């Protein structure tokens, strides 16, 4: 019975197939929503956005046109 490929080899082949299809792997870092200071940072950023007239107009437009049914 042939041995199964090790996970590292399996992923290497998978990445090779994707690259052959013209795709490129990237690594994406996002904010940690479980971080203790996440909420305070969000509130601070919202205050900054709301204090600018152009941003306020954009937020109002989004609120008027968005589908909030979910």
C-alpha positions, 0 to 999 in steps of 0.5 A: 500500500503506497504511503500517504503524502505528508501534509507539507508535501500535499500543500506544496503540490496544492500551491504549485497547482494554484501557481500554475493556474496563474494565482499567487499566494499572499498572507493577510493580517487583520485586526485581532477583534479579541484584543482588549483594546480593539473596542476602544480603537474602533470607537476612536476611529469612528469619532475621527470619521464622524468629525470630518464633513466629507466622511459624515456625508459618505456615512450618511449615504451608506446608511441611506442606500445599504440593505440592512436586512441581515 
